[in-house]
Amino acid sequence: MSRHRILRVLGAVAGAAALSLTALTGTASAAPFCGQVWGSAPESSQQYDRERLLDVRSGQHACFDRLVLDLGGEDATFGSYDVRYVAQVAEDGSGRPVPVRGGAVLQVVVHAPAYDDEGRSTYERGNDRELVAVGGYATLRQVAWAGSYEGHSQLAAGVRARLPFRVFTLAGTPNSDHTPRLVIDVAHRW
């Protein structure tokens, strides 16, 4: 074999190897590195104040699905919640089970009623079984209403599987429509 032909073959092999390596690296780098250090143990805070549930909304991120509870009341902070995986959420007052789609159920309890001191609703819901549209989400499968009773409100979130989550609060701005929020992020994977 001529030297010229050997160099062409070696060049083709090296080019194929480089192309394969680029393809492998490109595939691996397409998935975001999330690096979460969250767990699946219950998270709670008992810093009681007088807030009201105003809205529930959701969002998708590269590494997690997000559930946000908008709260409002006497101040710009909020800190009384309990979020945990349970076998099933029971409806406040009646005790009836609240069925949700998914392989795991995340119970979300906020010590903030969905009504004011005169009993008027502060959170207008559409469909109690589908509080927010989560179709096509990677982790959340359904978010259902479980009631507001004796000063607290409860939701049932159907999750694809028992995945890690984190909970935190965001302060609002006094004397504005920018209210405090409870944020629950559920990871797409371990």
C-alpha positions as CSV (number, residue, x, y, z in Angstrom):
1,M,0.0,0.0,0.0
2,S,1.4,3.4,-0.9
3,R,2.2,5.9,1.7
4,H,-0.4,8.3,0.2
5,R,-3.1,5.7,0.5
6,I,-2.1,4.8,4.1
7,L,-2.3,8.5,5.1
8,R,-5.8,8.8,3.4
9,V,-7.1,5.7,5.3
10,L,-5.6,6.9,8.6
11,G,-7.2,10.4,8.0
12,A,-10.6,8.8,7.3
13,V,-10.4,6.7,10.5
14,A,-9.4,9.7,12.5
15,G,-12.2,11.8,11.0
16,A,-14.7,9.1,11.7
17,A,-13.5,8.8,15.3
18,A,-13.7,12.6,15.8
19,L,-17.2,12.6,14.3
20,S,-18.3,9.8,16.6
21,L,-16.8,11.6,19.6
22,T,-18.5,14.8,18.7
23,A,-21.9,13.1,18.3
24,L,-21.5,11.4,21.7
25,T,-20.5,14.6,23.4
26,G,-23.3,16.6,21.6
27,T,-25.9,14.1,22.8
28,A,-24.6,14.1,26.4
29,S,-24.5,17.9,26.5
30,A,-28.0,18.3,25.1
31,A,-29.5,17.2,28.4
32,P,-29.0,19.9,31.1
33,F,-27.0,19.2,34.1
34,C,-29.4,19.8,37.0
35,G,-27.3,18.8,40.0
36,Q,-30.2,19.0,42.5
37,V,-29.4,17.9,46.0
38,W,-33.1,17.7,47.0
39,G,-34.7,14.8,48.7
40,S,-38.2,13.4,49.1
41,A,-38.6,13.8,52.9
42,P,-41.4,16.1,54.2
43,E,-40.7,19.8,54.3
44,S,-42.6,22.2,56.6
45,S,-42.4,25.5,58.3
46,Q,-44.6,26.8,61.1
47,Q,-44.2,30.6,61.0
48,Y,-47.8,31.4,61.4
49,D,-49.2,34.6,59.9
50,R,-52.6,35.7,58.5
51,E,-52.4,35.2,54.8
52,R,-55.0,34.1,52.3
53,L,-54.7,31.8,49.2
54,L,-55.2,33.9,46.1
55,D,-54.1,31.7,43.2
56,V,-52.4,28.5,42.1
57,R,-50.3,28.3,39.0
58,S,-47.6,26.1,37.5
59,G,-44.6,26.1,35.1
60,Q,-42.0,23.9,33.4
61,H,-38.3,24.3,33.7
62,A,-35.4,22.3,32.2
63,C,-34.9,20.2,35.4
64,F,-38.1,20.4,37.3
65,D,-41.8,21.3,37.2
66,R,-43.0,24.1,39.4
67,L,-46.2,24.7,41.4
68,V,-46.7,28.2,42.8
69,L,-49.3,29.3,45.4
70,D,-49.9,33.1,45.5
71,L,-50.8,34.3,48.9
72,G,-51.8,37.7,50.3
73,G,-52.8,39.2,53.6
74,E,-51.4,41.3,56.3
75,D,-47.8,41.4,55.3
76,A,-45.3,40.6,52.6
77,T,-44.0,37.3,54.0
78,F,-45.4,33.8,54.4
79,G,-44.0,30.7,56.0
80,S,-46.5,28.2,57.3
81,Y,-46.8,25.1,55.1
82,D,-46.4,21.3,55.1
83,V,-45.5,19.4,51.9
84,R,-45.0,15.7,51.8
85,Y,-45.6,12.5,49.9
86,V,-48.6,10.5,51.2
87,A,-50.5,7.4,50.1
88,Q,-53.6,9.5,49.5
89,V,-54.9,13.0,50.2
90,A,-58.2,13.2,52.1
91,E,-60.6,16.0,51.3
92,D,-60.9,18.6,54.2
93,G,-64.1,18.3,56.1
94,S,-65.5,15.2,54.4
95,G,-62.4,13.0,54.6
96,R,-63.2,11.6,51.1
97,P,-60.1,10.6,49.1
98,V,-58.9,13.0,46.4
99,P,-57.8,10.8,43.5
100,V,-55.0,12.1,41.2
101,R,-53.1,10.7,38.3
102,G,-49.4,9.6,38.7
103,G,-47.3,7.1,40.6
104,A,-47.0,9.3,43.7
105,V,-49.1,11.9,45.6
106,L,-47.7,15.1,47.0
107,Q,-49.9,16.7,49.7
108,V,-49.6,20.5,49.9
109,V,-51.0,22.2,53.0
110,V,-50.7,26.0,53.5
111,H,-51.9,27.6,56.7
112,A,-53.8,30.2,54.6
113,P,-57.6,29.8,53.9
114,A,-59.1,30.4,50.5
115,Y,-61.7,32.7,52.1
116,D,-61.7,36.0,54.0
117,D,-63.0,36.7,57.5
118,E,-66.6,37.0,56.1
119,G,-66.4,33.7,54.4
120,R,-66.0,35.1,50.9
121,S,-63.8,33.2,48.5
122,T,-60.3,34.7,47.9
123,Y,-59.3,31.9,45.4
124,E,-61.8,31.4,42.5
125,R,-61.3,27.9,41.1
126,G,-62.4,26.6,37.8
127,N,-62.3,22.8,38.0
128,D,-61.4,21.4,41.4
129,R,-59.9,18.2,39.8
130,E,-57.7,20.2,37.3
131,L,-56.6,23.4,39.2
132,V,-53.8,24.1,36.7
133,A,-53.1,22.7,33.2
134,V,-50.1,20.3,33.5
135,G,-50.6,18.2,30.4
136,G,-47.3,17.5,28.8
137,Y,-45.3,18.2,31.9
138,A,-42.4,15.9,32.7
139,T,-43.2,15.4,36.3
140,L,-46.5,16.8,37.4
141,R,-49.6,14.8,36.2
142,Q,-52.5,16.6,38.0
143,V,-53.1,19.2,40.7
144,A,-56.5,18.9,42.5
145,W,-58.3,20.8,45.2
146,A,-58.7,19.1,48.5
147,G,-60.4,21.9,50.4
148,S,-60.0,24.9,52.6
149,Y,-61.1,24.4,56.2
150,E,-60.3,25.8,59.6
151,G,-57.7,28.3,58.4
152,H,-55.7,26.2,56.0
153,S,-56.0,25.0,52.3
154,Q,-54.9,21.7,50.9
155,L,-54.0,20.5,47.4
156,A,-53.2,17.0,46.0
157,A,-50.5,16.9,43.3
158,G,-50.2,13.8,41.2
159,V,-46.5,13.2,40.4
160,R,-45.0,10.8,37.8
161,A,-43.1,9.0,40.6
162,R,-41.7,9.8,44.1
163,L,-39.1,12.3,42.9
164,P,-37.1,14.8,44.8
165,F,-38.6,18.2,45.6
166,R,-37.8,21.5,47.3
167,V,-40.1,24.1,48.9
168,F,-39.3,27.7,49.5
169,T,-41.1,31.0,50.0
170,L,-40.7,34.3,48.2
171,A,-41.6,37.5,49.9
172,G,-43.9,40.0,48.3
173,T,-43.8,43.8,48.2
174,P,-45.9,45.6,50.8
175,N,-48.8,47.7,49.5
176,S,-48.7,46.1,46.0
177,D,-50.2,43.3,44.0
178,H,-46.8,41.5,44.3
179,T,-47.8,39.0,47.0
180,P,-45.8,36.4,48.9
181,R,-45.6,33.0,47.2
182,L,-45.0,29.3,48.2
183,V,-42.9,27.6,45.5
184,I,-42.7,23.8,45.1
185,D,-40.3,22.4,42.6
186,V,-40.4,18.7,41.7
187,A,-37.4,17.3,39.9
188,H,-37.7,15.4,36.6
189,R,-35.4,12.7,37.9
190,W,-33.2,11.6,40.7
